[in-house]
């Protein structure tokens, strides 16, 4: 029986003879159902219509789908001596992309910022022998394809290695998570935020939303909590959710300025 992927958000669902009746991710108020109605692709159909490409994104290898699909995020591969950590995920795993990651040292773990980017997390984990997939337990209700390798971590921080720390900020989702890479940006530190803190088009600032497509902003208390979680971390660079949406330098000052600007804008 086929595995089904939601055409609108890219979430993968368990194998079944018929597609699911609905996508719980798209029916949530942060997302939306496709204007033409709920639509599904089998994993094989998705692989026929799209391919995975990989390239450097400001010093980190990235993987994404072409043509663009669903929400359109790319995954990043944070390399360490014992393998890569995949940050966020894409809706498809292909033999060619798997071989590419093997050429980088393989995959030792997956960590995902929030449910919109769970994608084909089970396929990626299985491709590398069942590596752990760290998803915050506060968002467990949104796991569309339960799998034995999912680690529903709890609390506010989870350390994958000496240099890689997951930090629950909340905001976009209750379990919304960022990744701090202590040795990123040539040792100055890097923050991988997905769209928990959205790198703006000027690539000098960020913004914060509960729902991006439905234009629901976060309240000031939620943004202050994100700022408080980030404040102890040392970083000079921020990586967003899409190709090129990064702040190359002086990112901590940009983050702090963006928090002040955002709170002022919604508090007038």
C-alpha positions as CSV (number, residue, x, y, z in Angstrom):
1,X,0.0,0.0,0.0
2,X,1.3,3.5,-0.8
3,X,2.5,6.2,1.6
4,X,0.6,9.4,1.1
5,X,2.0,13.0,1.1
6,X,-0.2,16.1,1.5
7,X,0.3,18.3,-1.6
8,X,-0.2,21.5,0.4
9,X,2.1,21.0,3.4
10,X,4.3,18.1,2.5
11,X,3.4,15.9,5.6
12,X,3.8,12.2,5.0
13,X,1.1,9.8,6.2
14,X,1.1,6.0,6.9
15,X,0.5,3.5,4.1
16,X,-3.1,2.8,3.3
17,X,-5.1,1.7,0.3
18,X,-6.9,5.1,0.1
19,X,-5.5,8.5,1.1
20,X,-6.5,10.0,4.5
21,X,-9.8,11.8,4.7
22,X,-8.0,15.0,5.8
23,X,-4.6,16.5,6.7
24,X,-4.5,17.5,10.4
25,X,-1.6,19.9,9.7
26,X,-3.5,21.8,7.0
27,X,-6.8,21.9,9.0
28,X,-5.0,23.7,11.9
29,X,-5.4,27.5,11.8
30,X,-1.7,28.0,11.2
31,X,-1.9,26.4,7.8
32,X,-4.7,26.0,5.2
33,X,-6.4,23.4,3.0
34,X,-5.5,23.6,-0.7
35,X,-7.9,26.0,-2.5
36,X,-8.8,23.1,-4.9
37,X,-9.5,20.8,-2.0
38,X,-7.4,18.3,-0.1
39,X,-5.0,16.7,-2.5
40,X,-2.5,13.8,-2.1
41,X,0.5,12.3,-3.9
42,X,1.9,8.8,-3.3
43,X,5.6,8.8,-2.5
44,X,6.3,7.3,-6.0
45,X,4.2,10.1,-7.7
46,X,6.2,12.7,-5.8
47,X,9.5,11.2,-6.8
48,X,8.4,11.2,-10.5
49,X,7.4,14.9,-10.5
50,X,10.2,16.3,-8.3
51,X,13.8,15.8,-7.6
52,X,16.1,16.6,-4.7
53,X,19.0,19.0,-5.3
54,X,21.8,19.9,-2.9
55,X,24.1,22.8,-2.7
56,X,26.0,25.0,-0.2
57,X,24.0,27.6,1.7
58,X,26.3,30.0,3.4
59,X,28.7,27.2,4.5
60,X,26.2,24.5,5.3
61,X,25.1,21.8,2.8
62,X,21.4,22.0,2.1
63,X,18.9,19.8,0.4
64,X,15.6,20.9,-1.2
65,X,13.0,19.9,-3.8
66,X,12.8,21.2,-7.4
67,X,10.4,22.4,-8.6
68,X,9.3,23.9,-5.3
69,X,6.8,21.8,-3.4
70,X,4.4,22.4,-0.5
71,X,5.9,24.9,2.0
72,X,9.2,24.9,0.2
73,X,11.7,24.6,3.0
74,X,15.2,23.2,2.6
75,X,16.9,20.9,5.0
76,X,20.4,21.7,6.4
77,X,23.1,19.2,7.2
78,X,25.3,20.2,10.2
79,X,28.4,18.2,9.9
80,X,30.3,16.7,12.8
81,X,33.1,14.1,13.0
82,X,30.6,11.2,13.6
83,X,28.0,12.2,11.0
84,X,25.6,14.9,10.0
85,X,22.5,16.3,11.9
86,X,19.7,17.0,9.5
87,X,18.0,20.2,10.6
88,X,14.4,20.4,9.5
89,X,13.2,17.9,6.8
90,X,11.9,17.7,3.3
91,X,8.9,15.6,2.0
92,X,11.0,13.2,-0.1
93,X,14.1,10.9,0.3
94,X,15.8,9.6,-2.9
95,X,18.6,7.2,-3.4
96,X,20.8,9.9,-5.0
97,X,20.3,12.3,-2.1
98,X,20.9,9.5,0.4
99,X,24.2,8.8,-1.4
100,X,25.1,12.4,-1.2
101,X,24.7,12.5,2.5
102,X,26.7,9.3,2.9
103,X,29.5,11.2,1.0
104,X,29.4,13.8,3.8
105,X,29.8,11.2,6.5
106,X,26.2,9.9,6.8
107,X,23.4,11.0,9.1
108,X,23.5,10.5,12.8
109,X,20.3,12.4,13.8
110,X,17.4,14.5,12.6
111,X,16.0,17.5,14.5
112,X,13.0,19.5,13.3
113,X,11.7,22.9,14.4
114,X,8.0,22.3,14.2
115,X,5.3,20.2,12.5
116,X,5.2,22.1,9.2
117,X,8.6,20.6,8.4
118,X,8.2,17.0,9.6
119,X,8.0,15.9,5.9
120,X,9.4,12.4,5.2
121,X,11.2,12.2,8.5
122,X,10.6,8.4,8.9
123,X,12.0,7.7,5.4
124,X,15.2,9.7,6.2
125,X,15.6,8.0,9.5
126,X,15.2,4.5,8.0
127,X,17.6,5.3,5.2
128,X,20.4,5.6,7.8
129,X,19.6,2.7,10.0
130,X,17.0,4.2,12.2
131,X,18.8,7.3,13.5
132,X,16.9,9.3,16.1
133,X,14.5,12.0,15.0
134,X,14.1,14.7,17.7
135,X,10.6,16.3,17.7
136,X,9.5,18.2,20.7
137,X,6.8,16.3,22.7
138,X,4.6,19.4,23.0
139,X,3.8,18.9,19.3
140,X,3.2,15.2,19.3
141,X,-0.4,15.6,18.3
142,X,0.8,16.7,14.9
143,X,2.9,13.7,14.0
144,X,1.2,12.4,10.9
145,X,3.3,9.2,10.5
146,X,4.3,7.8,13.9
147,X,7.6,5.9,13.8
148,X,9.7,4.0,16.3
149,X,12.7,6.4,15.8
150,X,10.9,9.5,16.8
151,X,12.3,10.9,20.1
152,X,9.6,13.1,21.7
153,X,12.0,15.1,23.8
154,X,10.7,17.3,26.7
155,X,11.8,20.4,28.6
156,X,13.5,23.5,27.2
157,X,16.8,22.1,26.0
158,X,18.2,18.9,24.5
159,X,21.9,18.4,23.8
160,X,22.7,16.3,20.7
161,X,26.4,16.8,21.0
162,X,28.9,19.1,22.7
163,X,28.3,21.6,19.9
164,X,24.7,21.1,19.0
165,X,21.9,22.2,21.3
166,X,18.1,22.1,20.7
167,X,16.2,25.0,22.4
168,X,12.5,25.0,22.8
169,X,11.3,28.6,22.3
170,X,7.6,28.1,21.8
171,X,5.8,30.7,19.7
172,X,4.8,29.4,16.3
173,X,4.0,26.0,18.0
174,X,4.1,25.0,21.7
175,X,7.2,22.9,21.0
176,X,8.8,25.2,18.5
177,X,12.5,24.6,18.5
178,X,15.7,26.3,17.3
179,X,19.2,24.7,16.9
180,X,22.3,26.4,18.3
181,X,25.5,25.3,16.7
182,X,28.3,26.5,19.0
183,X,31.1,26.1,16.4
184,X,29.1,27.3,13.4
185,X,30.1,30.5,11.4
186,X,33.8,29.7,11.7
187,X,33.6,29.3,15.5
188,X,31.5,32.4,16.2
189,X,28.3,30.4,16.6
190,X,25.2,30.0,14.5
191,X,21.5,29.8,15.2
192,X,19.2,27.7,12.9
193,X,15.7,29.1,13.3
194,X,13.5,27.7,10.5
195,X,10.7,30.2,10.6
196,X,10.4,30.3,14.4
197,X,12.2,33.5,13.9
198,X,11.7,34.4,10.2
199,X,14.6,35.9,8.4
200,X,13.1,38.9,6.5
201,X,13.8,39.6,2.9
202,X,16.3,42.3,3.8
203,X,18.4,39.5,5.4
204,X,19.2,42.0,8.2
205,X,16.2,41.5,10.4
206,X,13.6,38.9,11.6
207,X,10.0,38.7,12.4
208,X,7.7,36.4,14.4
209,X,4.3,34.9,13.5
210,X,1.8,32.4,14.9
211,X,0.6,31.8,11.3
212,X,2.4,33.1,8.2
213,X,-0.2,32.3,5.5
214,X,-3.1,33.4,7.6
215,X,-1.3,36.6,9.0
216,X,-1.8,35.9,12.7
217,X,1.0,37.6,14.7
218,X,2.5,36.4,17.9
219,X,1.8,38.4,21.0
220,X,4.4,40.2,22.9
221,X,4.7,37.7,25.7
222,X,5.5,34.9,23.2
223,X,8.1,37.0,21.5
224,X,9.7,37.9,24.8
225,X,9.9,34.2,25.7
226,X,11.7,33.5,22.4
227,X,14.1,36.3,23.1
228,X,14.7,35.0,26.6
229,X,15.5,31.5,25.3
230,X,18.0,32.9,22.8
231,X,19.6,35.5,25.0
232,X,22.2,33.1,26.7
233,X,23.4,31.8,23.3
234,X,26.5,33.1,21.5
235,X,26.0,33.4,17.7
236,X,27.0,35.6,14.9
237,X,24.9,34.0,12.1
238,X,21.3,33.0,11.6
239,X,20.0,30.4,9.1
240,X,16.4,30.7,8.1
241,X,14.1,28.1,6.5
242,X,14.7,28.8,2.8
243,X,17.6,29.0,0.4
244,X,19.6,32.2,1.0
245,X,17.3,33.5,3.8
246,X,20.2,33.9,6.2
247,X,21.8,36.7,8.2
248,X,25.5,36.3,7.6
249,X,27.0,38.4,10.4
250,X,26.2,40.4,13.5
251,X,23.1,38.3,13.8
252,X,22.7,38.5,17.6
253,X,22.4,42.3,17.4
254,X,20.0,41.9,14.5
255,X,17.9,39.5,16.5
256,X,17.7,41.8,19.5
257,X,16.8,44.8,17.4
258,X,14.1,42.8,15.6
259,X,12.5,41.8,18.9
260,X,12.4,45.4,20.1
261,X,11.0,46.6,16.7
262,X,8.4,43.8,16.6
263,X,7.1,44.5,20.2
264,X,7.0,48.2,19.5
265,X,5.0,47.6,16.3
266,X,2.3,45.5,18.0
267,X,2.1,47.5,21.2
268,X,1.2,50.9,19.7
